[in-house]
């Protein structure tokens, strides 16, 4: 792809739901932190292309930032399959060997009926390849941002899982003619 691409990756607002739950795509965003949303809005480029995963929380966050994003399934959070909608503490207590084994190799392991983080990295790579030159904002999930950092830094998926990506944080990466450049990771705006 010709030209340079400048990406503003924003993790969605916190989920308005029970903490510790593997939330489904229809989980709403808690948009109560108006000050952070306003400060973040002021940091975004004008006239940039805008994308989001199709999850309700990412689309709601994007709209709260004044964006009307194109929804791209490639930027969805990792699919946790049969574990979606369940709490981690419940799964730890009743999930048996499958849940414990998943956490021994979270980059390659797949939840029942779901996908691995490696699968997500491949999907995000495809999504990034579809974004043309210029500036773009992506309102996405922590896993999606970790996957983008995995690609930009040429990390193993296992290493990329070490990044902390907070709600309403900003990560900046650029795709240049010479390769990727990481400008900032998990920047808290307030």
C-alpha positions, 0 to 999 in steps of 0.5 A: 500500500502506497503512502504512510498511515497514522493510527490512533487506537483507542480502547473503548470506555469501560463496560457497563456490566459486571466486572470480571465477566467475558462480555459479549459484543452487545455489552454497553459502554459506561460513558460517564467519564465525560471529562476524559472523553472530551480530552481524548476527543481533542487529541484526535486528528480532524478529518481522519478515517474512523473505524471500530469493531462492531461491538456495541461498546466500541461503537458507543465510545466512538460516537461519544468521541464524535466519530461515525466509524466504519465497523470492521469485524477484523477489529473484534475482540478475541472470541472466547466462544462458550466462555462468553458471558461468564465470569472468570472466577466462575470459570476458574471454579467450574471450568475444569482442565480446559480453563486452567490449560488455556491460561498456561498458553493464552496466546495459542490456546483456544477457548471451547468454540472460540479463537486463540490470540494468535488467530486474533493477531492474524485477523487484525493484520488483515484489518490493518492491511485494509486501512489506506494512507493518511490518518485513522482512528480505531476504537477497539478492544484491548486485545485488538490493540495488543494484536496491532502492537504485536504486528508493529513491533514484530513480537511473538503473540505471547510477548504482546499479551504483556501490554496493559491497555486501559479503557479510554487510553490512546495508543499511536502507531504509524505504518511508514514506507520503512516499517512500523513506528510506535509513538505511544502505548496506553496513554491516559488522557485526562 
